[in-house]
Amino acid sequence: MTSPLNLGEHFIEVAKARRSIRAFTDQPVATELLKIIFETAMQAPSNCNTQPWYVHVATGATLEALREELPRRFMAGDIAVDHPYDGKYDGVFRDRQYASAKALYDALGIPREQKTERQAWFLNNFRFFDAPGVAFFTMPKDFGLREACDLGMFTQTVMLGFSAHGLGSCPQTALGFMTHVIKPALNIPDDQMLLFGLSFGYPDTAAAANLAMTDRASLDEIVSFSS
Ligand SMILES: Cc1cc2nc3c(=O)[nH]c(=O)nc-3n(C[C@H](O)[C@H](O)[C@H](O)COP(=O)(O)O)c2cc1C
């Protein structure tokens, strides 16, 4: 009999098991389980414990209506953001961005020249990759970078919670392009800023999209020690 994992080993396993999941089974996720995952994530730290985060979950008819409307609106160029999308990457950051897209489209078998096919696949973002649920993450509108960091810590803890419970999820800035459709549909107050969504559900392990594996920089590039 193998010895049980200690907490540190469990943590490494959960953190390394998480990756973006972009295809799901039809199996719904129990609301009780969602509550456990979100409540656990609320243990995430925040500046002065301000907890500047909100989550708005859509399933059922609300989700289906969005799934129908969002791709159409995006295709028509009907876009609105609460926070400018100014992610233009150079150097090593550009290389990593390319590598991440390559990993996904290689898994899907869509080469770079097939721009129309790649664009068509990108639209799946607005169908929530057929997930049975999506969570939208917001924070108070007047808040800035500091509080956005808090929201990120909270969201990563949510994603680790999903992984630990055998679920998959995909964080999506793409959903932040559609604030004018999503916020009214979920009655999200206008004084909240929608930054991204997170499609979630039970992973379809056979789907090509879920075979994409991204890599990471070496430890030396990221971490320095001084003593
Ligand atoms: C804030 C944020 C926004 C993201 N937006 C998208 C998105 O709009 N669509 C998408 O397919 N993936 C999106 N991703 C997923 C990243 O591409 C992915 O995390 C990265 O390539 C690393 O891969 P991994 O999550 O599988 O480890 C996003 C990730 C984060 C953290």
The ligand as an ORCA input file, in Angstrom:
! r2SCAN-3c Opt
* xyz 0 1
  C      -7.160     36.314    -16.933
  C      -7.102     35.233    -17.986
  C      -7.807     35.390    -19.164
  C      -7.815     34.381    -20.134
  N      -8.602     34.536    -21.243
  C      -8.764     33.490    -22.094
  C      -9.745     33.559    -23.136
  O     -10.411     34.569    -23.345
  N      -9.929     32.449    -23.889
  C      -9.211     31.300    -23.700
  O      -9.439     30.318    -24.411
  N      -8.263     31.207    -22.715
  C      -8.041     32.269    -21.907
  N      -7.145     32.179    -20.850
  C      -6.411     30.925    -20.630
  C      -4.915     31.072    -20.950
  O      -4.710     31.015    -22.325
  C      -4.178     29.942    -20.216
  O      -4.340     30.109    -18.828
  C      -2.681     29.904    -20.531
  O      -2.463     29.643    -21.903
  C      -1.978     28.827    -19.695
  O      -2.558     27.550    -19.943
  P      -3.231     26.672    -18.798
  O      -4.313     27.509    -18.152
  O      -3.790     25.480    -19.505
  O      -2.167     26.336    -17.801
  C      -7.066     33.200    -19.917
  C      -6.323     33.068    -18.733
  C      -6.354     34.058    -17.778
  C      -5.582     33.872    -16.487
*
